[in-house]
Amino acid sequence: MSEVTARIASAYAFSGTALRLGAVVHDGVCDPAAQVRIPLAMLNRHGLIAGATGTGKTKTLQLLAEQLSEQGVAVFAADVKGDLSGLATAGEASEKVTQRSADTGDAWAPTAYPTEFFVLGGAPGGIPLRATMTSFGPILLSRVLGLNETQESALGLMFHWADRAGLPLLDLKDLRSVITYLTGDEGKAELKGLGGVSSATAGVILRELVELQNSGADAFFGEPELDTADLLRTASDGRGVINCLELAGVQRQTRLFSTFLMWLLADLFDGLPEIGDAERPKLVFFLDEAHLLFSDASPAFLDAIVTTVRLIRSKGVGVFFVTQNPTDLPSDVLAQLGNRIQHALRAFTPDDADALRKTVRTYPTTEDYDLEEVLTSLGTGEAIVTVMSDRGAPTPVAWSRLPAPRSLMAPSADAVREAAIAGSPLHGKYSEPVDRDSAYERLAARIAAPSPAERTAPPFDRPRERTSSRRTPKPEPTVVEQILDSGAVRSFLRSAGTALGRSMFGTRRRG
C-alpha cells in the first residue's frame, strides 16, 4: 500500500457501521486493502450518484440498496429502465464478477433481496400506487399540467373552494366536475367570488385536465391511496424491504412520475416524527432521472424541494439524486448533498467541457488526482467519491473501484416478479381501485335534483330541519358566540384550517 493510498484509506476507516464503496485506485493500481466506505449514520445527509450513460450509476444504486437492506433499512427506488428488478434474484457468478471481487477485496456471494414491485396507477406488472387528488394538491398538480403562475394560483383557489364546500377531490373526474360546475350556470356566482379567477383561466385548466386524462394518467389518481408508512417495512428476517417503482412503461409521462416521487417525499416529510441524528436512517430514497424534477420548475417549486430535502433528514430519510451530470441539479440542492459518487463524464462538446470544469470545482481540493483528467478516464464501475465522515466532515477525494452487486445485474424473470407481487401483503390492500362518493357524485346529484330548500339556501349549506311549524325561542348568544358567529371570523377560521391542512407543496397533511 502506497503512502497516498494508505492516507486516503485511513480517512474512510470509520468506527461505526459503514457500507462498502470499493477499493482505492491510485496511479492505475487498485489496492483491495484500502477500502472506501460510507457511514450508515450519514446516509440521511443525502447524496448524488452521477455519470454519463453506461458508466455504472444503476449498479451503484443497486449496490447501495443491497447493503441498506442488509442493515435493516428500507429503500425506495424508481426504476426507469427496468434493471433494478434483478434485486429480487440472486446474482450469477462470472469471470468479471470474480475479478471485480478480487480487485475490491469483496467476499462476493449471490444473494436475493426482499423486493416489492410497484407501478403507477393502472400500469401492469406491479402493485398500483395511487394518490388522491386532494392529497396530491394544487402545486404539484400544476407542475404536472404545466400551468403558469396565474393558472397555478387559480387552481389553488379551486382546491380551497372544494375543501370549504366539503367536496372530496379523489380523482381527476372529481376535479373536472368542480371546474365544470364553477364555469357553468350553477356556479358562476361561486367562481366570481374566488379571488378573481376568470372563466378563461378555469377553461385552460379544464382542457389540460382532459388532456391528462386522455393520456391515461387518470389511473394515477384515486383510491386506495398509498400509505407511505408501508414503504418503511422490514422482511421477516430483519432485512429492509426494497421498494422498486417500475417506470419503464410511462416514459410519456415523465413530468408526472418525477412529480409523483416528490409527492412521496412530501408525504413522508409530513407523516414521520422528528428523530434527529440516528444510528441508521429509516428509509433511503433514490430519485433516478432527477433532472426531470427540475426541468422548467418554478422558483416556488424549487424552494419547496430545497426545504424538503434540507429538513427531511431529521425525520430519518436520506435522499440520493441520480442523474447524468451534477449541473442538472440547482446549486441550492447540490449544497444539501453530503455524499458524492461521481462516475465518468464525457467532454465531447464545449458545453460538456464547461460542465466538467464546474463539477471539478465542487469537490474538495486534492493533490492526489488531476480530477479533470480522471473524470474523463474512469472505467465502468469506477467513481470519484467523497462522503460525510462520522464526524460530519467531508472525506478526501478517492478514486474507487466499486464491488459488483450480489443480486442479478439484469431484470428478474417474469415468474420471479409475479410471485413477489402475488405474495406481497400489500397486493390485497392496493390492487383493486375504489370509487367512493366524492365531488363528482355530489355535484351531479345536486345539479340533477336540487330540493326547494337547497335552491334558497347558500351554496352547500344544508337547510335546517324543523320538527314543527312553531319555532322554539332561541337563548341569547353569549359574546363569544356572537364573535364566533361573525361571517368574517368564520371565513378566517375556514381559510386558516385549510391553509394549516396543507404542506409547503400544497399536499394534504396527514391527520
NORRAPE-V973856 format. One record per helix or strand of 2 or more residues. SS is the DSSP state (hx for helix, st for strand). FROM is the first residue (numbers start at 1). LEN is the number of residues. If there is no record, write none. Layout:
# NORRAPE-V973856
SS/FROM/LEN
SS/FROM/LEN
This chain:
# NORRAPE-V973856
hx/3/9
st/18/9
st/29/11
hx/40/6
st/47/4
hx/57/14
st/74/6
hx/83/6
hx/95/10
st/115/6
st/127/3
hx/133/4
hx/138/8
hx/149/17
hx/172/12
hx/188/5
hx/199/16
hx/217/4
hx/228/5
st/242/5
hx/251/21
st/283/5
hx/291/4
hx/299/17
st/317/7
hx/326/3
hx/331/4
st/339/4
hx/350/12
hx/371/4
st/382/5
st/398/4
hx/414/9
hx/427/4
hx/439/10
hx/452/5
hx/479/6
hx/487/14
